[in-house]
């Protein structure tokens, strides 16, 4: 593509993170902007995306004509071929064509994909999974995202719905998941799952420094890190439980895919990754065939919060 720069976005339920990359893949400018309070219309999110791109261009002094393309990762089921968000759990988009208005406004190609797929693609191209061909990605955050690279290509399955292994059922009689099933990996190992466990235990009268942080929803990852450093018993139990089920899910994926590498990313891993990886490594061998396990590496994602924007860059460079 002709321009000197690419604009990459991480679109979330409450914020949009933008970055401008130069031709050497260096970030020359970045900006984070919240979506408006009560902004539950599709136009609001679209306005924020446009304003983030426009503000970055103005503040950096980079001209629109010097931009090659814009790309983004966003939560939900996304038809990346057409640039249509089919469904998003955290954004007010259903069968929404986000590609047309962005391309019309800025006059360059726009690409979009599921945020965790894009994050795993970022790790595959520029992070922990560089040089591997088959990659399984687990991204525990508020929910449990998954991404899959098979034979060097992002695998999205029929109608872009693949790699939802956050909804792999591990305990059929387990806790209720937001998807309606019981005992999903997400209900056990995500921030939602860990927060629910901590709420249950403190409701029984047990003490935890995380009691207040889970009352209104899910904890912030940095609070979990502090609780673990303080040897908070309930927090440690929640993490042990989360890692136990992540180890089972990892073993299942190792047996199913025989990947070269399993990568763990997302906010929880960025805050507490070494603790999680150590616990998963202690258990995972119980849940997969030794002959398959022997050829798989398990690693923490390298790009942290930037995995999505680097994945967006990989989408542009792959076109």
N, C-alpha and C positions, 0 to 999 in steps of 0.2 A: 504494500500500500504506500501511497506517495508521501503522506505527511511525515513530519519528524516526531510526532508525539501520539500517544494513545491514552484515552481516558477510561479508567476502570472503576467500577462501582460495586459496593457491597450494600444491597438494599435489605433493610431489616424491618421489623414491625414497628419500631420506634425511632429509627434513625437511618440516614444514608451516609455511608463513608465513601468519599471519592479520592482518587489519586491520579496524577498525571505522570506517565512514564515517558522518558526520552528513548531514543533509538538504542541506547545501551542497557535498557531495562532498569534504569535508575529512576526512583521516584523523585520528581523535582518539585512537586507540590501536592499537598493533601488537605482535605477538609472533611469535617464531620458535622452533620446538621440533623437536628431532630425533626421528625414529622410533627405537624401542629397538634396541640392538645385537642382531643375530640375530633381530630381530622380523620374521619372514617370514610371519606369518599375517595374513589379511585383518582379523581382529579387532584386531590390534595397530595397524594404520594407522587403523582406525575409532576406536579408543580415543584415539589422539593427536589426531585431528580434533576429537573431542568435548571432550578436555581443553583444547585450544587455545581453542575457543569459550568453554568454561566459565571458564577462567582470565582471558580477556580481559574477560568480563562482570564477574567479581568484582573484578578489579584496577581497572577503569574506573568501577565503581559504576553501570553501566548495567543497568537491569532487563530481564529476558527479555521482558516485555510491551511494551517500547519498540523491539524489533527487528522490522523488516518481513520480512526474508528473509535466507537464507544462500546463497552461491553459491561455486563453486570451479572451478578449472582443474586437470586432472590428466593425466598422460601416458597415452596409449593410445587405443583405439577405444572411443568412448563414445556410447551412445544417450542423447543429451541430452533427448529427449522423455520418456523413461521414467526417467531417472536411473540407468541401468544401465551399469557398466563391462564391456564385452564382452571386452576384452583389454587388458592393460597390460604392457609389457615390463619395467618397473622396479618394479612392485607386484604383490603376490600375489593379484590379482583376476581372475577369469574369470566372465563372466555374473553379475556381482555387483551386487545391488541396494543401493547406498549411500544412496539417497534415503530409503527408509523408516525406517531407524534414526535418521538425523539429524532428520527431521521429527518422529518420535515423541518424541525426547529434548527438542527445543527448541520444538515446537509452532508452527513457522513453515515456509513453503515453502523447499525446497532445490533448487538448480539446479546442474548440473555439465556441463562440456564438456571437450574435448581442450585441453591446456594451450597449445599454440601457436595453435590456433584462437581460444582465449580471449584470448591475448596480442595477436594481430592485431586482434581485435575491440576491445580496449582502446585500441590505437593509432588505430583508425578512429574511435572515439567521442571520445577525449580526448587523443590524442597526435599523432604526426607525420602521420597520414593523415586528420585532421579535415577535413571539407568535401569529401572525394573520394567517388566512388561505386564505383569498381572498384580494388581493392587486392590486390597480391601481396605476401606476407610471407615472407621467408627468415629463419629463426632458427637460425644455427649455434651449437650448444653441444656437449655430448658427442656427440649425434647431429645430424641436420639436420631441423629442423621446418619445416613449411610451413603457411600459412593463406591463405585466399582470400575476399575480399569481392566479390561480383558484384551490380551494380545496387543497392548499398546494403544488401545482406544477406549474412550469413555463409553461404558455400556449403560444405556438408558431403557432398554427393553421395549415392550409393546406400549405404544402411546406415552412414552417418556415416564413410565411409572416404576421402573426397576429400582432395586437397592433399598427398598423400604424395610431393611432388616431390623430397624428399631421396633418393628411389629412382628418380629419372630416370637412365637409364643413359647415361653420357657416354663411357666407354671400355670396350667389351665385353670386352677382354682385360685390363682394369685390375685393381686390388687387390680382393680379396674383401671384400664387405660383410657385415655381420651378418644381413642379410635373405637371404643365400644367393646373390645375384647378384654379378657383378663390375662394377667401374667405376661404381658409383652415385655421385651427388653426395656423399652422406654419407661414403662410403669415401675421398673425395678432399678434401673441404673442411670436414669437421667436426673437432672436437678429436680424435676417434678417428683420422681420416684423417691429420691433421697429426702426431699423436703417432707413428703407424706409420711415417711418412716419417722423422721424426727418429730413431727407433729403428734403422731400416734404415741410415741414414747413419752414425750413431755406431758401429754394429756393424762397419762397414767401416773403422773407425779414425779417422773425422773427429771433431774436437772440437766440442762445443757445451755451453754452460752449462745447457742443458735436458736433458742426458743422463740425470741421475738422476731428474728429475721425470716422465719418461715410462716409466721402467722397469716400474712396477707398474700402468700403465694410461694415463690421460690427464692432461695437465698442467692446472694451475690457470691461469685466464686472466691473472691478474696476473703470473705467471712469464713468460708469453709477452710481455707488455707490456715487462717488464724486459729480456728478451733482445733484443727489437727495438730498444729504446733503446740497448743496448750494441752494436748492429750485428752480432749473432751471425749468421754466414753461413748455418748450417743452418736456424735458425729463420726467417730471411728467405726462404730458398728454400721452406720449408714454407708460409709465408704467400703467397708469389708463386703457388705451385701451387694453393693453396686458392682464391685470388682469380681465377685464370685459369678454373677450372672454375665458380666462382660467376658469372663474367661470361658464360660459355657458357649456363649454366642460366637466367640472367636474360634473355639474348637470346631463348632458346626460349620463355620465359613471356611476354615482350613480344610476340613474333610470334603466340603462341597466343591470348592474352587481350586484348591491347591495353588494358592497365590505365591508369588515371590516374597511379598511383604504385606504385613498388616500395619496400618498407620492409625494412630489415635490422635485426634485433634479436637478443636472446639474450646470454649471458655473454661470448662472444668479442667481439661487436660493442661491448658496453658498455665493455670494456677497451681495445679497439684499433680502434674503429669508423672513425675518420678515415682511418687507414692502409688499412683494407680498402676503404672507399668510393672513395678516390683510385685504388687499383689497379683496382677493378672499372670505374670510369668511363673509365679509359684504354683498356680492352679491349672493353667491351660493344658499342660501335658496329659492331664487326666481325661480330657474331653476330645482328644483327636488321635488319629493313628500315628504311631511313632515314625513310620516310614514317610508320612506326608509332613509331619511336624518338623522333621529334620532339615527340610529344605525351605523353611519359612522363617523370615526375620520379623520381629515385632519392634516397632519404633514409635517414638513420639513425633508428631508433626513439627517441622522446623519453622514454618512461616507464621505461626501464631495467628493473631488477628488479621494478618495480611494474606492468609491463604486464599480468601475469596478474590481479592483484587489481583493477585498473581494468577489465579485461575481464569479470571476475566481476560487478562493479558494473553494467556495461553489460547483462549477461544479466538482472539483476534489473530494471533500469529499462526493459528491452525487453518485460517481461511485462505 
